[in-house]
Amino acid sequence: MADNQRLELRQGQRLILSPLLQQSLKILQLPAIELKEYIDEELEKNPVLETTEREPELPEAEKDDGSLDIEKLAEHFAKEGSGSSTYEERDRSQKPDIDYENMISTKYSLEEHLLFQLHMSDIPEEELKAGEYLIGNINEDGYLLVSVEETAEKAGVGLENAVKALALIQGFDPTGVGAKNLRECLEIQLKAKGLEATLSYKLLDLYWEEFEKGHLEAVAEKEKISVQEIYKAIEVISKLEPKPGLAVNDSEVRYIVPDILVERDENGSFRISLNNEGVPFLKISKFYREMSRKINITPEEKKFLKDKFSSAVWLINAIGQRKTTLLKVTAAIIEAQKEFMEHGMDYLKPLALKEISEKIGMHQSTVSRVTAGKYVQTPKGIFPFRFFFNVKIETGEGEPGVASRAVKDAIKNIIEEDKDGNMSDSKIQTVLLGMGFKVSRRTVAKYREGMKILPAIKRKILGKMKGGSLQ
């Protein structure tokens, strides 16, 4: 594989992701709307890319060493309408059947976003407790307000558990969250991009004081490089996010466009399709393909075209892989949650990311990336993919577990019916036991607080205030 297209191990076996592999991972994570914006940007930057009405088929094009055969793929993607997709694809003239009437808006907090990722992680109970305390002490900008020592003490866990929990959280989305200061925040983001062995990282790690004060000549002299190289490194840093939490704590309410559509056909089977409305299909320009074969172009022009072809091929391939992965993951989820699709909330089953990843033969992190921030339209409504992943709650010895979401819905219904505010967490626990949910009072309190519902005493006082009496 070419140097700029491979994984490299540098400095103590640290994994360095090439720019093209970083691009592939980024595309995997993009929701449909952001994918369209990304493609539009690439069309402006790369002259060999063109749009087409038909989706390109993804042929087998790997060499023996696992690298992509760029020449073969460039030739293939230069053909007009290279074939139909392996999966069902809608005709471009046919609008997708999006349920606009039931379109939902999303607005959730950074804390909720981080807690979801924490609870989806397969970690010991002690690290989970430390993680919950840490997340509760991250401000809206994404910065940590407590030390690991304080976390260990307050959460009642060992220091090692707190350190491991923080390391886990610092790997969550949005990248850079959980840092104690700006310097660490930027370093985390560079590490995530595989840029730990770069001048940009060295500026932050070794020359932070000089960097802050703008003493760039001093850094250049120590490193025996030009100031211009320093400016290039700073340009990389300038593209990082100094307040990563704001990406989630956005006050703007955004309306959801589903990435996947799940419908029932005339036989009652579920049909899964990708919502590609507004997202252009790509191909490689025949004009530039033919130009690259001309003998009279300069070596510089030849290299320019080669680089652009390589970038275009990786982009088209990455978009195709995103689709394939999304459809595979959705099919596995629909199969696991078939009863919910047919009968509704009471039939939602416990489901872990690990189960889906094992079923489709993909790494758990891949499933996490491709489902993050994306939505699916089902016969029961529009839901975020994360809705279908639920912790298992035991209902009793020898009986199947139930999804945590079903327990949360039961708690919410019990409290809504409790007009006088008499249902304490202990009483709710008793009612849940009668319904077949074997949960602790602590779990009831945790779920109630997670739904932003006041405890019984405060609900009671609030109810009396509304009624004009505190007696």
Beta strands, then each sheet from edge to edge (+ up, - down):
strand 1: 8-10
strand 2: 14-16
strand 3: 49-52
strand 4: 105-106
strand 5: 254-255
strand 6: 260-264
strand 7: 270-274
strand 8: 281-284
strand 9: 375-378
strand 10: 381-384
strand 11: 392-393
strand 12: 402-403
sheet 1: 1+ 2-
sheet 2: 3+ 8-
sheet 3: 4+ 5-
sheet 4: 7+ 6- 9- 10+
sheet 5: 11+ 12-
end
